[in-house]
Amino acid sequence: MKICLLGTGYVGLVSAVCFAELGHRVVGVDIDNKKIKKLKEGISPIYEPGLEEMLQKNLKSGRLTFTDNISEGIEGAKVVFNAVGTPPDEQRRVDLRYVREVAKQVGEELTDYLVFVNKSTVPVGTAEEVKRIINENLSSGAEFDVASNPEFLREGSAVEDFMNPDRIIIGVDSKKAEETLRELYKPITKKGFKLMVTDIKSAELIKYASNAFLAAKVTFINEVANLCDEVGADVREVAKGMGLDKRIGDRFLEAGPGYGGSCFPKDVDEFIRTSSDYGIEIRVLEAVSKANRFQRSVVLQKLKKHLPEIANKKVAVWGLAFKPDTDDIRESSAIEIVKRLIEKGAKVRCYDPIAMENAKEELKNKKNSITFVSKKEEALKGADALILMTQWEEFKDFTPKEIRKHLNIVIDTRNIWERKEFEEEGITYEGMGR
């Protein structure tokens, strides 16, 4: 089956490469000529384990191509995926301008039946708007369907998630669209992976409800961690005991500096606002959003406990990506902490194994107060304290003895180390909820 992905950002590129790996003929379309040129050369603009190798393999096979010409992309395609960006606008509402634009272009170019599928995360009701826009711009008598197929890709394991999904959700309003999408996903479903077919609005809400629930779970264990710090309990033990209950489970019960990334913050905010548009107040999520913002302050409170005057102090920060195995710094707690440290007059020395270039661009206006180093050890030189923000694997094996050569205050926001080992080396150690 020939399919087209409109947008080669995180979701679009991973989906395009993986659909090609499943045996489909795939065209990725993007207006960014520089990005298209790199993709044609087999160079991935994002870091994701296994993605670039699979990209090169499928380019070589001929199943995967890229273009900046939308006509070329949708010609002969049975399924066209909308995978363009939906960033928050100035009011932190989802900006649908790119979704509307590609819907208009598809309407103008459409000559044969296809299914237009929203894969980008969009508010409930977007499919109806897209259908109206395509109809308004239809220059032929061709028929089409609109469907919803939300993505559930975790950055850092997106390829694995696509090829071995927990579930595939399809929202349709016609049997023809359902049959087309079932055929598209047949290489996956024949292995036994679940495909759920529902109405379009339910599919649109499933994505938001899922991310909002996970964000609430993360925030809850962070609140528990703050209590553990006061009463002398260990949040890791609390989470372990909670997770043994099958109704709760142990995933997303790791205390930390607050959730970040391109999904949770934006999706929680949009779910709250969409609900408000319909006269529904989601009080739980309003509290989740507020508590998550507060959690960044907890990190600085821990530092100030042992370094009361931050101004003119040198602070090492390990990890800038919002999570390991990605170069994504969007809504990263680490970036927020760096900015707050600089605002308080600190000199910051940063290291991340993958996300350095993105961080340099984000923090370019702070360059007089920040130093980016090429090795984690270099960040420690002359520092008064270390804050570990991202749980990259390479940090876990770095010993207290090695850290003690440079400093004696450590804030471990991901609980990757053991307090006892640090205290034995004379290092002041602060975890989260321990």
C-alpha positions in Angstrom: 0.0 0.0 0.0 1.3 3.5 -0.8 0.9 5.9 2.1 2.0 9.5 2.7 3.2 11.2 5.9 2.7 15.0 5.9 5.3 16.3 8.3 8.6 14.6 9.2 8.9 15.7 12.7 9.2 13.2 15.6 5.9 11.4 15.0 5.9 11.7 11.2 9.5 10.5 10.7 9.3 7.5 13.1 5.9 6.5 11.5 7.2 6.8 8.0 10.3 4.7 8.6 8.4 2.1 10.5 5.6 1.8 7.9 8.3 1.3 5.3 9.9 -1.4 7.5 6.5 -3.1 7.5 6.6 -3.3 3.7 4.5 -0.3 2.6 5.6 2.2 0.0 6.0 5.5 2.0 6.5 9.1 1.0 7.4 11.6 3.7 6.5 15.2 2.9 7.9 18.3 4.5 8.3 22.0 3.6 11.7 22.2 5.2 14.0 21.6 2.2 17.2 21.3 4.3 15.5 18.5 6.4 14.3 16.7 3.2 17.9 16.8 1.8 19.3 15.3 5.0 16.6 12.6 5.1 17.4 11.6 1.5 21.0 11.2 2.5 19.9 8.9 5.4 20.6 11.5 8.1 18.0 11.7 10.8 17.3 15.2 12.2 16.3 13.7 15.6 18.0 11.2 17.9 16.1 8.0 18.5 17.7 4.6 19.1 17.6 2.5 15.9 15.9 5.1 13.8 18.7 6.2 11.5 19.8 2.7 10.7 16.2 1.8 9.8 15.9 5.0 7.8 19.0 4.1 5.7 17.8 0.5 5.2 14.4 1.5 3.8 15.8 4.3 1.6 18.1 1.7 0.1 15.2 -0.7 -0.5 13.3 2.0 -2.3 10.2 1.6 -0.1 10.9 5.0 1.6 11.3 8.4 -0.2 11.0 12.0 0.8 9.9 15.1 -1.0 8.8 18.7 -0.4 6.1 18.4 -3.1 2.7 17.5 -1.6 1.2 16.5 -5.0 4.0 13.9 -5.4 3.4 12.7 -1.9 -0.4 12.0 -2.1 -0.5 10.9 -5.7 -1.7 7.3 -5.6 -1.7 7.1 -1.8 -4.5 5.2 -0.1 -3.8 6.7 3.3 -2.5 10.2 4.0 -1.4 10.9 7.6 -1.4 14.4 9.1 1.7 14.4 11.2 2.5 18.1 11.2 3.3 20.0 14.4 0.7 21.2 16.8 2.7 23.5 19.1 1.1 25.5 21.9 0.2 29.1 21.0 0.6 32.2 23.1 -2.4 31.1 25.2 -0.9 27.6 25.5 -3.8 26.3 23.3 -2.9 23.8 20.5 -2.1 25.7 17.4 -3.9 24.0 14.5 -2.7 26.3 11.7 -0.5 23.6 10.1 -3.3 21.0 10.4 -5.7 23.3 8.6 -3.1 24.1 5.9 -2.4 20.5 5.0 -6.2 19.7 5.0 -6.6 22.6 2.5 -3.8 21.3 0.3 -5.1 17.7 0.3 -8.5 19.0 -0.8 -6.9 20.9 -3.7 -4.8 17.9 -4.8 -7.3 15.1 -4.2 -8.2 13.1 -7.3 -8.9 9.5 -6.0 -10.3 8.1 -2.8 -8.1 8.2 0.3 -8.3 8.2 4.0 -7.0 11.4 5.7 -5.8 10.3 9.1 -5.0 12.7 12.0 -1.9 11.2 13.8 -0.8 14.4 15.3 -2.3 15.0 18.8 -5.3 17.3 18.2 -8.3 18.3 20.3 -11.6 16.5 20.0 -13.6 17.8 17.1 -10.6 18.4 14.9 -11.6 15.6 12.5 -14.9 17.4 11.8 -13.0 20.6 11.0 -10.6 18.8 8.7 -13.4 17.2 6.8 -15.1 20.6 6.3 -11.8 22.2 5.1 -11.1 19.3 2.6 -14.7 19.5 1.2 -14.4 23.3 0.9 -11.3 23.0 -1.2 -12.1 19.9 -3.2 -11.4 20.5 -6.8 -12.6 17.1 -8.0 -15.5 14.8 -7.3 -13.2 12.4 -5.4 -14.5 10.8 -2.2 -12.5 10.6 1.0 -12.8 9.7 4.6 -11.3 11.3 7.7 -10.1 9.2 10.6 -8.2 9.5 13.9 -5.2 7.3 14.7 -3.4 8.7 17.8 0.2 7.9 18.4 1.5 6.4 21.6 5.3 6.7 21.0 7.6 7.2 23.9 10.7 9.2 23.0 13.7 7.0 23.5 11.8 3.8 22.6 9.6 5.0 19.7 10.7 2.5 17.1 10.1 -0.4 19.5 6.7 1.1 20.5 5.6 1.4 16.9 6.6 -2.1 15.9 5.4 -3.7 19.2 2.5 -1.5 20.3 0.4 -1.9 23.5 -2.6 -1.0 21.3 -3.5 0.6 18.0 -6.5 3.0 18.2 -8.5 3.8 15.1 -11.4 6.2 15.1 -13.6 6.0 11.9 -17.1 6.8 10.7 -17.1 4.5 7.6 -16.6 0.8 7.0 -14.3 1.6 4.0 -12.0 3.7 6.2 -11.9 0.9 8.8 -11.1 -1.8 6.2 -8.3 0.4 4.7 -6.7 1.0 8.1 -7.0 -2.6 9.2 -5.2 -3.6 6.0 -2.5 -1.0 6.7 -1.8 -2.3 10.1 -2.1 -6.0 9.2 1.7 -6.7 9.4 1.4 -5.7 13.1 -2.0 -7.1 14.0 -1.2 -10.6 12.6 1.4 -10.9 15.3 -1.3 -10.6 17.9 -1.1 -6.9 18.8 -4.4 -5.3 19.7 -6.3 -3.0 17.3 -9.3 -1.2 18.7 -11.8 0.5 16.4 -14.0 3.2 17.8 -15.7 6.5 16.8 -13.6 9.4 15.9 -14.3 11.7 18.9 -13.5 8.8 21.3 -10.2 8.2 19.5 -9.3 11.8 19.8 -10.0 11.8 23.5 -8.2 8.5 24.2 -4.8 10.1 23.5 -5.4 13.1 25.8 -7.0 11.0 28.6 -4.1 8.6 28.5 -1.4 11.2 28.7 -3.2 13.2 31.3 -3.6 10.1 33.5 0.1 9.3 33.2 1.0 12.8 34.1 -1.3 12.6 37.1 0.5 9.4 38.2 3.9 11.0 37.9 2.8 14.0 39.8 1.2 11.9 42.5 4.4 10.0 43.3 6.3 13.3 43.4 3.9 14.6 46.0 4.4 11.4 47.9 8.1 11.9 47.7 7.9 15.4 49.2 6.0 13.9 52.1 8.6 11.1 52.4 11.3 13.7 52.8 9.5 15.2 55.8 8.6 12.0 57.6 11.7 10.0 56.9 10.3 7.4 54.5 11.8 6.2 51.2 9.6 6.9 48.2 11.2 4.0 46.3 9.9 1.6 48.9 6.5 3.3 48.9 6.3 3.1 45.1 7.4 -0.5 45.1 4.7 -1.4 47.6 2.1 0.5 45.6 3.1 -1.0 42.3 2.6 -4.6 43.6 -1.1 -3.8 43.5 -2.1 -4.8 39.9 -4.7 -2.1 39.9 -1.9 0.5 40.2 1.2 -1.1 38.6 4.7 0.2 39.0 5.2 2.2 35.8 5.3 6.0 36.1 5.9 5.8 39.8 9.4 7.1 39.8 9.9 10.4 41.8 11.7 13.2 40.1 11.8 16.9 39.2 8.5 16.9 37.3 7.4 15.7 33.9 8.4 17.4 30.7 8.7 16.8 27.0 6.5 17.6 24.1 3.4 15.7 25.2 2.5 15.7 28.9 2.7 19.5 29.6 0.9 20.4 26.4 -1.7 17.7 26.5 -2.6 18.3 30.1 -3.1 22.0 29.4 -5.1 21.3 26.3 -7.3 18.7 28.1 -8.1 21.3 30.8 -9.0 24.0 28.2 -11.0 21.7 25.9 -13.0 20.6 28.9 -13.5 24.2 29.9 -14.8 25.0 26.4 -17.6 22.4 27.0 -18.3 23.7 30.5 -16.5 20.9 32.3 -13.9 21.7 35.0 -11.2 19.1 35.4 -10.1 19.9 38.9 -7.7 17.0 39.2 -5.7 18.0 36.2 -5.6 21.7 37.3 -3.9 20.5 40.5 -1.6 18.2 38.5 -0.4 21.1 36.3 0.2 23.3 39.4 2.0 20.6 41.4 4.3 19.8 38.4 5.4 23.4 38.2 6.0 23.5 41.9 8.2 20.4 41.7 11.0 22.3 40.0 11.1 24.5 43.2 11.7 21.4 45.3 15.0 20.8 43.5 16.3 24.3 44.2 15.1 24.1 47.8 17.2 21.0 48.3 20.2 22.8 46.8 19.7 25.9 49.0 19.5 23.7 52.1 23.3 23.0 51.7 24.3 26.0 49.6 22.2 28.9 51.1 23.8 31.6 48.8 23.6 30.5 45.2 24.8 33.7 43.7 28.3 33.4 42.2 28.5 29.7 43.0 29.4 27.2 40.3 26.8 24.4 39.8 27.3 21.4 37.6 24.2 20.0 35.8 24.3 16.5 34.4 21.5 15.9 31.8 19.5 18.4 29.8 17.1 16.3 27.8 13.7 15.8 29.5 14.4 12.0 29.6 17.2 9.7 28.5 17.7 8.3 25.0 16.4 11.5 23.3 17.8 14.9 22.4 14.4 16.6 23.1 14.6 19.5 25.6 11.0 20.7 25.2 9.5 21.6 28.6 12.6 19.9 30.2 12.9 20.2 33.9 16.6 20.4 33.5 16.4 23.5 31.2 14.1 25.2 33.7 16.4 24.5 36.6 19.4 25.9 34.6 17.4 29.0 33.9 16.5 29.5 37.5 20.0 28.9 38.7 21.3 31.6 36.3 18.5 34.0 37.5 19.8 33.5 41.0 23.3 34.4 39.9 24.9 31.0 39.6 27.5 30.0 37.1 26.4 26.7 35.5 28.5 24.0 33.8 26.3 21.6 31.8 26.8 18.2 30.2 24.4 15.9 28.2 25.5 13.1 26.0 23.0 13.9 23.2 21.0 17.1 23.8 23.8 19.7 24.0 23.2 21.4 20.6 19.5 21.8 21.3 20.3 23.1 24.8 22.8 25.6 23.4 20.2 27.0 21.1 17.6 27.3 23.8 20.0 28.9 26.3 22.0 31.1 23.8 20.8 34.3 25.6 22.4 32.9 28.8 25.8 32.2 27.4 27.6 34.6 29.8 26.5 32.4 32.8 26.7 28.9 31.3 29.4 26.7 30.1 28.8 23.6 28.0 31.4 20.9 28.3 32.2 17.8 26.2 32.7 15.3 29.1 30.8 14.8 32.3 33.9 15.1 34.4 34.6 18.5 33.0 31.3 19.8 34.4 32.5 19.0 37.9 35.7 21.0 37.8 35.6 23.9 40.2 31.9 23.3 40.9 30.3 23.7 44.4 27.5 21.2 43.8 26.2 18.7 41.2 22.6 18.4 40.2 21.7 15.3 38.2 18.7 16.0 36.1 18.5 13.2 33.5 19.0 9.5 34.3 21.4 8.7 31.4 22.9 5.3 31.7 26.5 6.7 31.7 25.8 8.6 34.9 24.8 5.6 36.9 28.2 4.0 37.1 30.1 7.1 38.1 31.3 6.5 41.6 31.0 8.8 44.7 34.8 8.5 45.0 35.2 10.1 41.5 32.7 12.8 42.4 34.4 13.5 45.7 37.6 14.6 43.9 35.7 17.7 42.8 32.8 18.6 45.1 30.8 17.4 48.1 27.2 18.3 47.5 25.0 16.1 45.2 21.3 16.6 44.3 20.1 13.4 42.6 16.7 14.3 41.2 16.3 10.8 39.6 17.3 8.6 42.6 19.9 6.7 40.5 22.5 6.5 43.3 22.6 5.2 46.9 22.8 7.7 49.7 24.9 5.5 51.9 27.7 5.2 49.3 27.9 9.0 49.0 27.9 9.6 52.8 30.7 7.1 53.2 32.8 9.4 51.0 31.8 12.4 53.0 29.4 13.8 50.3 26.2 15.5 51.2 23.5 13.7 49.2 19.9 14.7 48.5 17.6 12.4 46.6 13.9 12.8 45.9 11.7 11.5 48.8 14.5 9.6 50.5 
